[in-house]
Amino acid sequence: MSAGTVRVRDAGAEDIPAIAAIYAHHVLHGLASFEETPPSVEEMARRHAEIAGRGYPYIVAVLDGQVAGYSYAGPYRPRPAYRHSVENSVYLAPGRQRAGIGTALLAELIRRCEAAGFRQMVAVIGDSANLASIALHAKLGFRRAGLLTAIGYKHGRWVDSVLMQRALGAGDTTDPRQAGDP
């Protein structure tokens, strides 16, 4: 843990190697991602360009001059009726837990998604035993919306996914067409 100040900013091309390394750690050693082979730096750059290029927020947290975590929102599902909803992802560098980085990233991601007019944010949390991620989301207003039991198989065991959801802005209280939302 560090006594430095966490700074959250847009992720840029210069951050992709650090983002790829953070993600590779989670792919290889964790259950937050159901990928089994870490994507290359080039693939992570492509993913970043796709998300950011479509106007979704993709941000990094910098602590002590290093990328300590990243977060982004993307489409929840591809069908048009889901266009007002986003799915979030938050990943921290190894050893950077419990320093307020996840909170800073997710709070800023929520703020940016609300400013963009999105109405719902969904978290698909790998592993029902991932109490830190579940607690982070609950702290920032998410509620548990469901559990997909034994939906993935990774590291020699069946893994659940916890679904959590949070309203953004006016949520479902107004017609987004009248508000000019996306």
N, CA and C of each residue as an Amber inpcrd file, in Angstrom:
protein
   546
   0.8510000  -1.1690000   0.0000000   0.0000000   0.0000000   0.0000000
   0.8980000   1.2330000   0.0000000   0.4260000   2.2900000  -0.6640000
   1.2260000   3.4910000  -0.8060000   0.5090000   4.6820000  -0.1960000
   1.2880000   5.6510000   0.2280000   0.7160000   6.8650000   0.7870000
   0.4910000   7.9040000  -0.3020000   0.8370000   7.5780000  -1.5720000
   0.6780000   8.5040000  -2.6840000  -0.7820000   8.7710000  -2.9950000
  -0.9800000   9.7310000  -3.8950000  -2.3190000  10.1050000  -4.3250000
  -2.6610000   9.3840000  -5.6200000  -3.8300000   8.7980000  -5.6730000
  -4.3060000   8.1270000  -6.8770000  -4.8320000   9.1900000  -7.8300000
  -4.3670000   9.1290000  -9.0690000  -4.8340000  10.0380000 -10.1140000
  -5.4890000   9.1920000 -11.1930000  -6.7330000   9.5200000 -11.5290000
  -7.4670000   8.7870000 -12.5620000  -7.5230000   9.6700000 -13.8010000
  -7.2040000   9.0540000 -14.9520000  -7.2150000   9.7790000 -16.2200000
  -7.5770000   8.8250000 -17.3460000  -7.8330000   9.3920000 -18.5280000
  -8.0870000   8.5650000 -19.7000000  -6.8820000   7.6720000 -19.9600000
  -7.1500000   6.4390000 -20.3570000  -6.0680000   5.5360000 -20.7720000
  -5.6240000   5.9420000 -22.1680000  -4.3190000   5.9140000 -22.3720000
  -3.7660000   6.2290000 -23.6820000  -2.9330000   5.0820000 -24.2010000
  -2.4580000   5.2220000 -25.4130000  -1.6430000   4.1750000 -26.0440000
  -0.4280000   3.8260000 -25.1970000   0.1200000   4.8010000 -24.5210000
   1.3050000   4.5620000 -23.6850000   1.0140000   3.6750000 -22.4820000
  -0.2620000   3.5300000 -22.1380000  -0.6550000   2.7210000 -20.9770000
  -0.9240000   1.2590000 -21.3220000  -1.0310000   0.9430000 -22.5950000
  -1.4480000  -0.3980000 -23.0040000  -0.5060000  -1.4910000 -22.4960000
   0.8150000  -1.3450000 -22.5470000   1.6560000  -2.4190000 -21.9950000
   1.3760000  -2.7030000 -20.5200000   1.1710000  -1.6640000 -19.7270000
   0.8660000  -1.8620000 -18.3000000  -0.5110000  -2.4920000 -18.1430000
  -1.4840000  -2.0600000 -18.9250000  -2.8250000  -2.6380000 -18.8800000
  -2.7610000  -4.1180000 -19.2410000  -2.0120000  -4.4310000 -20.2950000
  -1.8850000  -5.8300000 -20.7290000  -1.2360000  -6.6840000 -19.6400000
  -0.2470000  -6.1360000 -18.9550000   0.4240000  -6.8900000 -17.8820000
  -0.5240000  -7.1290000 -16.7070000  -1.2950000  -6.1160000 -16.3400000
  -2.2650000  -6.2710000 -15.2480000  -3.2880000  -7.3370000 -15.6160000
  -3.8160000  -7.2360000 -16.8190000  -4.8310000  -8.1940000 -17.2500000
  -4.2590000  -9.6020000 -17.3440000  -3.0500000  -9.7280000 -17.8530000
  -2.4060000 -11.0460000 -17.9640000  -2.3140000 -11.7110000 -16.5950000
  -1.9750000 -10.9390000 -15.5830000  -1.9030000 -11.4910000 -14.2220000
  -3.2550000 -12.0790000 -13.8170000  -4.3310000 -11.3430000 -14.0680000
  -5.6610000 -11.8110000 -13.6820000  -6.1020000 -13.0200000 -14.5100000
  -5.7450000 -13.0290000 -15.7890000  -6.0920000 -14.1630000 -16.6360000
  -5.3840000 -15.4210000 -16.1340000  -4.1010000 -15.2920000 -15.8250000
  -3.3040000 -16.4520000 -15.4350000  -3.5390000 -16.9220000 -14.0030000
  -3.8560000 -15.9980000 -13.0990000  -3.8890000 -16.3530000 -11.6770000
  -5.2380000 -16.1580000 -10.9910000  -6.1910000 -15.5680000 -11.6810000
  -7.4470000 -15.2600000 -11.0210000  -8.6570000 -15.7830000 -11.7500000
  -9.8070000 -15.3980000 -11.2310000 -11.0750000 -15.8360000 -11.8010000
 -11.9490000 -14.6530000 -12.2110000 -11.4170000 -13.4430000 -12.1280000
 -12.1900000 -12.2680000 -12.5320000 -12.4720000 -12.2930000 -14.0240000
 -11.5360000 -12.8180000 -14.7970000 -11.7220000 -12.9820000 -16.2320000
 -11.8430000 -14.4660000 -16.5420000 -12.6990000 -14.7910000 -17.4700000
 -12.8270000 -16.1840000 -17.8750000 -11.9620000 -16.5040000 -19.0850000
 -11.1390000 -15.5600000 -19.5200000 -10.1440000 -15.8800000 -20.5370000
  -9.0980000 -16.7770000 -19.8890000  -8.4710000 -17.6280000 -20.6830000
  -7.4670000 -18.5450000 -20.1530000  -6.0680000 -18.2740000 -20.6850000
  -5.9760000 -17.5270000 -21.7670000  -4.6920000 -17.1510000 -22.3460000
  -4.6390000 -15.6320000 -22.4070000  -3.6230000 -15.0200000 -21.8290000
  -3.5530000 -13.5550000 -21.8570000  -3.4310000 -13.0250000 -23.2880000
  -4.2180000 -12.0350000 -23.6230000  -4.1010000 -11.4110000 -24.9370000
  -2.7700000 -10.6730000 -25.0650000  -2.2930000 -10.5440000 -26.2750000
  -1.0560000  -9.8110000 -26.5340000  -1.2630000  -8.3180000 -26.2960000
  -0.1730000  -7.6000000 -26.2250000  -0.2490000  -6.1400000 -26.1010000
  -1.0000000  -5.5720000 -27.3010000  -0.7510000  -6.1290000 -28.4800000
  -1.4200000  -5.6540000 -29.6890000  -2.9340000  -5.8740000 -29.6040000
  -3.3390000  -7.0320000 -29.0890000  -4.7670000  -7.3060000 -28.9380000
  -5.3890000  -6.3720000 -27.9020000  -4.6650000  -6.1040000 -26.8310000
  -5.1930000  -5.1810000 -25.8220000  -5.3040000  -3.7710000 -26.3970000
  -4.3650000  -3.3970000 -27.2500000  -4.4420000  -2.0880000 -27.9190000
  -5.6660000  -2.0360000 -28.8320000  -5.9400000  -3.1270000 -29.5300000
  -7.1190000  -3.1860000 -30.3990000  -8.4030000  -3.0500000 -29.5790000
  -8.4590000  -3.7580000 -28.4530000  -9.6450000  -3.6990000 -27.5910000
  -9.8480000  -2.2900000 -27.0450000  -8.7600000  -1.6810000 -26.6010000
  -8.8290000  -0.3070000 -26.0910000  -9.3430000   0.6280000 -27.1770000
  -8.7860000   0.5220000 -28.3770000  -9.1930000   1.3940000 -29.4770000
 -10.6670000   1.2020000 -29.8230000 -11.1360000  -0.0260000 -29.7740000
 -12.5370000  -0.3020000 -30.0830000 -13.4610000   0.3350000 -29.0510000
 -13.1650000   0.1240000 -27.7740000 -14.0070000   0.6750000 -26.7020000
 -13.9580000   2.2050000 -26.7070000 -12.7610000   2.7550000 -26.6570000
 -12.6130000   4.2150000 -26.6160000 -13.1300000   4.8500000 -27.9050000
 -12.9070000   4.1830000 -29.0270000 -13.3570000   4.7030000 -30.3090000
 -14.8670000   4.7730000 -30.4340000 -15.5590000   3.9770000 -29.6640000
 -17.0300000   3.9990000 -29.6710000 -17.5810000   4.9680000 -28.6270000
 -16.6820000   5.6980000 -27.9590000 -17.1140000   6.7250000 -27.0180000
 -17.3270000   6.2610000 -25.5950000 -16.9640000   5.0270000 -25.3000000
 -17.0810000   4.5300000 -23.9320000 -15.8390000   4.9350000 -23.1400000
 -15.9830000   5.1680000 -21.8340000 -14.8160000   5.5350000 -21.0310000
 -13.8770000   4.3550000 -20.7960000 -12.5930000   4.6340000 -20.8800000
 -11.5310000   3.6540000 -20.6180000 -10.4640000   4.4290000 -19.8590000
 -10.2990000   4.1320000 -18.5840000  -9.4800000   4.9710000 -17.7090000
  -8.4300000   4.1480000 -16.9650000  -7.4000000   4.8430000 -16.5000000
  -6.3670000   4.2200000 -15.6720000  -6.2370000   5.0010000 -14.3760000
  -5.7710000   4.2950000 -13.3410000  -5.4000000   4.9310000 -12.0790000
  -3.8840000   4.9010000 -12.0060000  -3.3010000   6.0530000 -11.7380000
  -1.8530000   6.1660000 -11.6360000  -1.5150000   6.4670000 -10.1800000
  -0.5870000   5.6870000  -9.6480000  -0.1200000   5.8620000  -8.2750000
   1.3870000   5.7350000  -8.2920000   2.0540000   6.6890000  -7.7060000
   3.5170000   6.6950000  -7.6640000   4.1190000   6.5760000  -9.0660000
   3.4750000   7.2260000 -10.0380000   3.9840000   7.2620000 -11.4010000
   3.7560000   6.0080000 -12.2220000   3.0240000   5.0420000 -11.6840000
   2.7850000   3.7910000 -12.3980000   1.2980000   3.5160000 -12.5110000
   0.9140000   2.8490000 -13.6030000  -0.4710000   2.4310000 -13.7570000
  -0.7400000   1.3480000 -12.7120000  -1.6600000   1.6440000 -11.8110000
  -1.9680000   0.7350000 -10.7030000  -3.2800000  -0.0030000 -10.9240000
  -4.0030000   0.3570000 -11.9700000  -5.2560000  -0.2970000 -12.2790000
  -5.9090000   0.3780000 -13.4580000  -6.9200000  -0.2750000 -13.9840000
  -7.6620000   0.3150000 -15.0910000  -9.1110000  -0.1360000 -15.0280000
  -9.9440000   0.6100000 -15.7330000 -11.3710000   0.3240000 -15.7490000
 -11.9520000   0.8370000 -17.0510000 -12.9840000   0.1710000 -17.5010000
 -13.6730000   0.6480000 -18.6930000 -15.1190000   0.1740000 -18.6630000
 -15.9160000   0.8250000 -19.4790000 -17.2960000   0.4080000 -19.6910000
 -17.4520000   0.1270000 -21.1740000 -18.2730000  -0.8510000 -21.4510000
 -18.5890000  -1.1850000 -22.8320000 -20.0330000  -1.5800000 -22.9290000
 -20.4770000  -1.9010000 -24.1220000 -21.8740000  -2.2950000 -24.2640000
 -22.1870000  -3.5190000 -23.4230000 -23.3420000  -3.5010000 -22.7740000
 -23.7370000  -4.6730000 -21.9920000 -24.0140000  -5.8470000 -22.9210000
 -24.7990000  -5.6210000 -23.9450000 -25.1060000  -6.6370000 -24.9530000
 -25.3050000  -5.9060000 -26.2720000 -25.1880000  -6.6040000 -27.3920000
 -25.2090000  -5.9100000 -28.6860000 -26.5890000  -5.4970000 -29.2100000
 -27.6650000  -6.0510000 -28.7210000 -28.9860000  -5.7220000 -29.2540000
 -29.3380000  -4.2540000 -28.9600000 -30.0410000  -3.5950000 -29.8850000
 -30.3120000  -2.1560000 -29.7460000 -31.0140000  -1.7480000 -28.4480000
 -31.8990000  -2.5740000 -27.9320000 -32.6350000  -2.1850000 -26.7260000
 -31.7240000  -2.0510000 -25.5060000 -30.5270000  -2.6260000 -25.5800000
 -29.5650000  -2.5220000 -24.4730000 -28.6790000  -1.2740000 -24.5700000
 -28.8890000  -0.4130000 -25.5420000 -27.9660000   0.7070000 -25.8030000
 -27.8320000   1.6880000 -24.6480000 -28.7420000   1.6460000 -23.7060000
 -28.6690000   2.5620000 -22.5570000 -27.9480000   1.9250000 -21.3670000
 -27.4850000   0.7000000 -21.5450000 -26.8280000  -0.0460000 -20.4620000
 -25.3850000  -0.3460000 -20.8160000 -24.5370000  -0.3380000 -19.8050000
 -23.1220000  -0.6560000 -19.9850000 -22.7100000  -1.7350000 -18.9890000
 -21.6490000  -2.4350000 -19.3360000 -21.0160000  -3.3940000 -18.4270000
 -19.6570000  -2.8270000 -18.0530000 -19.3180000  -2.9180000 -16.7840000
 -18.0370000  -2.3760000 -16.3440000 -17.0140000  -3.4750000 -16.0790000
 -15.7520000  -3.0880000 -16.1640000 -14.6300000  -3.9430000 -15.7820000
 -13.6500000  -3.1030000 -14.9780000 -13.1080000  -3.6860000 -13.9200000
 -12.1170000  -3.0270000 -13.0660000 -11.0390000  -4.0500000 -12.7460000
  -9.7870000  -3.7010000 -13.0330000  -8.6620000  -4.5850000 -12.7260000
  -7.5670000  -3.7790000 -12.0380000  -7.0180000  -4.3440000 -10.9700000
  -5.9330000  -3.7010000 -10.2320000  -4.6360000  -4.4720000 -10.4170000
  -3.5340000  -3.7390000 -10.4040000  -2.2170000  -4.3670000 -10.4750000
  -2.0040000  -5.2100000  -9.2260000  -1.2570000  -6.2890000  -9.3490000
  -0.9650000  -7.1180000  -8.1680000  -0.3590000  -6.2640000  -7.0500000
  -0.8280000  -6.4950000  -5.8330000  -0.3070000  -5.7760000  -4.6750000
  -0.8900000  -4.3920000  -4.4810000  -1.8350000  -3.9880000  -5.3140000
  -2.4120000  -2.6430000  -5.2130000  -3.8130000  -2.6270000  -4.6130000
  -4.2380000  -3.7400000  -4.0410000  -5.5410000  -3.7920000  -3.4000000
  -5.5190000  -2.9870000  -2.1040000  -6.6840000  -2.5760000  -1.6920000
  -6.9010000  -1.8840000  -0.4130000  -6.1600000  -0.5490000  -0.3010000
  -5.9700000   0.0940000  -1.4460000  -5.3470000   1.4170000  -1.4510000
  -6.3090000   2.4780000  -1.9890000  -7.5810000   2.1140000  -2.1840000
  -8.5720000   3.0490000  -2.6970000  -8.5840000   3.1620000  -4.2120000
  -7.7870000   2.3560000  -4.8840000  -7.6680000   2.4530000  -6.3410000
  -8.9410000   1.9710000  -7.0250000  -9.4660000   0.8290000  -6.6010000
 -10.6960000   0.3150000  -7.1910000 -11.8510000   1.2760000  -7.0000000
 -11.9610000   1.8530000  -5.8220000 -13.0160000   2.8170000  -5.5440000
 -12.8750000   4.0430000  -6.4340000 -11.6590000   4.5620000  -6.5610000
 -11.4270000   5.7370000  -7.4030000 -11.7800000   5.4400000  -8.8570000
 -11.3740000   4.2810000  -9.3410000 -11.6580000   3.9220000 -10.7330000
 -13.1550000   3.7500000 -10.9730000 -13.8140000   2.9670000 -10.1450000
 -15.2300000   2.6890000 -10.3760000 -16.0790000   3.9420000 -10.1870000
 -15.7590000   4.7660000  -9.2070000 -16.5170000   6.0110000  -8.9940000
 -16.3920000   6.9220000 -10.2100000 -15.1990000   7.0370000 -10.7630000
 -15.0040000   7.8800000 -11.9440000 -15.6850000   7.2800000 -13.1610000
 -15.6460000   5.9670000 -13.2870000 -16.3160000   5.3080000 -14.4100000
 -17.8220000   5.5600000 -14.3420000 -18.3950000   5.4360000 -13.1590000
 -19.8190000   5.7110000 -12.9710000 -20.1230000   7.1580000 -13.3550000
 -19.3100000   8.0800000 -12.8800000 -19.5140000   9.4990000 -13.1860000
 -19.5120000   9.7440000 -14.6910000 -18.5470000   9.1580000 -15.3700000
 -18.4410000   9.3700000 -16.8250000 -19.6010000   8.7260000 -17.5780000
 -20.0310000   7.5690000 -17.1430000 -21.1560000   6.9090000 -17.8090000
 -22.4530000   7.6760000 -17.5880000 -22.6350000   8.2220000 -16.4010000
 -23.8140000   9.0600000 -16.1490000 -23.7740000  10.3020000 -17.0290000
 -22.6120000  10.9380000 -17.1260000 -22.4740000  12.1410000 -17.9590000
 -22.7550000  11.8430000 -19.4270000 -22.4760000  10.6270000 -19.8570000
 -22.7290000  10.2260000 -21.2460000 -24.1840000   9.8330000 -21.4800000
 -24.9940000   9.7880000 -20.4150000 -26.4150000   9.5020000 -20.5560000
 -26.8040000   8.0440000 -20.4230000 -25.8720000   7.1890000 -20.0440000
 -26.2440000   5.7900000 -19.8470000 -27.1180000   5.6680000 -18.6090000
 -27.9700000   4.6160000 -18.5650000 -28.9670000   4.4940000 -17.5180000
 -28.7590000   3.3310000 -16.5630000 -28.0430000   2.3020000 -16.9790000
 -27.8030000   1.1420000 -16.1200000 -26.3680000   0.6750000 -16.3020000
 -25.7560000   0.2150000 -15.2140000 -24.4250000  -0.3710000 -15.2760000
 -24.5140000  -1.7610000 -14.6620000 -23.9490000  -2.7280000 -15.3590000
 -23.9620000  -4.1160000 -14.9340000 -22.5280000  -4.5520000 -14.6710000
 -22.3340000  -5.2650000 -13.5830000 -21.0510000  -5.8910000 -13.2750000
 -21.2560000  -7.3980000 -13.3520000 -20.4060000  -8.0530000 -14.1070000
 -20.4170000  -9.5160000 -14.1800000 -19.1350000  -9.9530000 -13.4790000
 -19.2580000 -10.3530000 -12.2350000 -18.1050000 -10.6290000 -11.3770000
 -17.8050000 -12.1160000 -11.3910000 -16.6220000 -12.4460000 -11.8690000
 -16.2030000 -13.8430000 -11.8850000 -15.9050000 -14.3260000 -10.4800000
 -16.5100000 -15.4080000 -10.1040000 -16.3000000 -16.1060000  -8.8390000
 -17.1110000 -15.4810000  -7.7050000 -18.0700000 -16.2240000  -7.2120000
 -18.9010000 -15.7430000  -6.1050000 -18.1010000 -15.5740000  -4.8190000
 -16.8760000 -16.0940000  -4.7940000 -16.0020000 -15.8940000  -3.6370000
 -15.1400000 -14.6370000  -3.7840000 -15.3290000 -13.8740000  -4.8500000
 -14.5700000 -12.6430000  -5.0640000 -15.2050000 -11.5300000  -4.2230000
 -15.0490000 -11.6660000  -2.9230000 -15.7180000 -10.7690000  -1.9790000
 -15.2550000  -9.3280000  -2.1020000 -13.9900000  -9.1100000  -2.4770000
 -13.4890000  -7.7440000  -2.6120000 -14.2170000  -7.0130000  -3.7380000
 -14.3900000  -7.6550000  -4.8710000 -15.0900000  -7.0110000  -5.9870000
 -16.5680000  -6.8180000  -5.6700000 -17.1760000  -7.8070000  -5.0570000
 -18.5850000  -7.6830000  -4.6770000 -18.7550000  -6.5210000  -3.6950000
 -17.8700000  -6.4110000  -2.7220000 -17.9470000  -5.3200000  -1.7370000
 -17.7000000  -3.9620000  -2.3950000 -16.7450000  -3.8860000  -3.3190000
 -16.4790000  -2.6300000  -4.0260000 -17.7330000  -2.1630000  -4.7490000
 -18.3520000  -3.0540000  -5.4860000 -19.5460000  -2.6750000  -6.2290000
 -20.6890000  -2.2900000  -5.2880000 -20.8880000  -3.0450000  -4.2240000
 -21.9510000  -2.7150000  -3.2630000 -21.7020000  -1.3440000  -2.6330000
 -20.4510000  -1.0440000  -2.3240000 -20.0830000   0.2470000  -1.7290000
 -20.4950000   1.4090000  -2.6290000 -20.4630000   1.1670000  -3.9490000
 -20.7790000   2.2340000  -4.8990000 -22.1940000   2.1120000  -5.4710000
 -23.0680000   1.4410000  -4.7220000 -24.4870000   1.4680000  -5.0420000
 -25.0190000   0.3360000  -5.8980000 -24.2130000  -0.6590000  -6.1920000
 -24.7040000  -1.8040000  -6.9540000 -25.4720000  -2.7400000  -6.0300000
 -26.4490000  -3.4160000  -6.5980000 -27.1700000  -4.4420000  -5.8560000
 -27.0180000  -5.7570000  -6.6080000 -27.0760000  -6.8170000  -5.8600000
 -26.9710000  -8.1350000  -6.4880000 -28.2300000  -8.3850000  -7.3110000
 -28.0350000  -8.7470000  -8.5810000 -29.1590000  -8.9750000  -9.4830000
 -29.3000000 -10.4340000  -9.8710000 -28.2650000 -11.2330000  -9.5930000
 -28.3740000 -12.6410000  -9.9460000 -27.0780000 -13.3920000  -9.7470000
 -27.1780000 -14.6940000  -9.8920000 -26.0220000 -15.5700000  -9.7740000
 -26.1280000 -16.6470000 -10.8460000 -25.0940000 -16.7520000 -11.6510000
 -25.0080000 -17.8240000 -12.6330000 -24.0800000 -18.8700000 -12.0270000
 -24.6360000 -19.9820000 -11.6050000 -23.8350000 -20.9970000 -10.9190000
 -23.0630000 -21.8480000 -11.9190000 -21.8280000 -22.1390000 -11.5640000
 -20.9630000 -23.0290000 -12.3380000 -21.0150000 -22.7170000 -13.8310000
 -20.9360000 -21.4390000 -14.1700000 -21.0870000 -20.9940000 -15.5570000
 -19.7870000 -21.0980000 -16.3540000 -18.6640000 -21.1390000 -15.6560000
 -17.3680000 -21.2650000 -16.3270000 -16.5080000 -22.3110000 -15.6410000
 -15.5300000 -22.8010000 -16.3710000 -14.6000000 -23.7870000 -15.8130000
 -13.1900000 -23.2600000 -16.0380000 -12.4960000 -22.9770000 -14.9450000
 -11.1590000 -22.3940000 -15.0270000 -10.3490000 -22.8320000 -13.8190000
  -9.0680000 -23.0220000 -14.0240000  -8.1570000 -23.4450000 -12.9540000
  -8.6410000 -24.7190000 -12.2670000  -9.2120000 -25.6290000 -13.0680000
  -9.6010000 -26.9270000 -12.5480000 -10.8590000 -26.9580000 -11.7100000
 -11.6760000 -25.9090000 -11.8150000 -12.9200000 -25.9200000 -11.0400000
 -14.0070000 -25.1230000 -11.7320000 -15.2380000 -25.4070000 -11.3660000
 -16.3730000 -24.6590000 -11.8630000 -16.4600000 -23.3270000 -11.1200000
 -16.7980000 -22.2850000 -11.8610000 -16.7930000 -20.9300000 -11.3040000
 -18.1340000 -20.2600000 -11.5740000 -18.6490000 -19.5700000 -10.5610000
 -19.8870000 -18.8010000 -10.6730000 -19.5900000 -17.4190000 -11.2400000
 -20.6380000 -16.7460000 -11.6770000 -20.5910000 -15.3140000 -11.9880000
 -21.6920000 -14.6330000 -11.1870000 -21.3330000 -13.5650000 -10.5160000
 -22.2870000 -12.7630000  -9.7670000 -22.6640000 -11.5690000 -10.6370000
 -23.9460000 -11.3510000 -10.8020000 -24.4370000 -10.2010000 -11.5560000
 -24.8550000  -9.1270000 -10.5630000 -24.3230000  -7.9240000 -10.7520000
 -24.7050000  -6.7830000  -9.9270000 -25.1090000  -5.6560000 -10.8720000
 -25.9960000  -4.7970000 -10.4020000 -26.5410000  -3.7530000 -11.2570000
 -26.7030000  -2.4700000 -10.4680000 -26.5240000  -1.3470000 -11.1740000
 -26.6750000  -0.0300000 -10.5590000 -27.3220000   0.9020000 -11.5640000
 -28.3190000   1.6490000 -11.1170000 -28.9040000   2.6780000 -11.9750000
 -27.9070000   3.8170000 -12.1400000 -27.9230000   4.4250000 -13.3020000
 -27.1070000   5.5990000 -13.5910000 -28.0380000   6.7720000 -13.8750000
 -27.6980000   7.9350000 -13.3430000 -28.5260000   9.1080000 -13.5960000
 -29.9760000   8.8580000 -13.2380000 -30.8640000   9.1140000 -14.1910000
 -32.3040000   8.9490000 -13.9610000 -32.7290000   7.4810000 -13.9930000
 -31.7930000   6.5840000 -14.3200000 -32.1350000   5.1660000 -14.3400000
 -33.3430000   4.9120000 -15.2100000 -34.2880000   4.1570000 -14.6870000
 -35.4790000   3.8110000 -15.4540000 -36.6790000   4.6920000 -15.1070000
 -36.4270000   5.8640000 -14.5030000 -37.5360000   6.7210000 -14.0730000
 -38.0450000   7.6450000 -15.1700000 -37.2910000   7.7840000 -16.2630000
 -37.7390000   8.6320000 -17.3680000 -37.4410000   7.9310000 -18.6890000
 -38.1130000   8.3910000 -19.7210000 -37.9170000   7.8740000 -21.0690000
 -36.6290000   8.4740000 -21.6280000 -35.6400000   7.6410000 -21.9750000
 -34.3800000   8.1990000 -22.4670000 -34.5250000   8.9720000 -23.7840000
 -35.5580000   8.6700000 -24.5560000 -35.7780000   9.3870000 -25.8220000
 -36.1230000  10.8490000 -25.5480000 -36.8080000  11.1210000 -24.4560000
 -37.1750000  12.4830000 -24.1230000 -35.9940000  13.2460000 -23.5590000
 -35.0350000  12.5320000 -22.9780000 -33.8640000  13.1840000 -22.3830000
 -32.7260000  13.3380000 -23.3820000 -32.8840000  12.7570000 -24.5780000
 -31.8160000  12.8580000 -25.5800000 -30.6570000  11.9340000 -25.2980000
 -30.8890000  10.9030000 -24.4820000 -29.8190000   9.9440000 -24.1710000
 -29.4780000   9.1230000 -25.4050000 -28.3670000   8.3720000 -25.3540000
 -27.9370000   7.5880000 -26.5180000 -28.9630000   6.5590000 -26.9480000
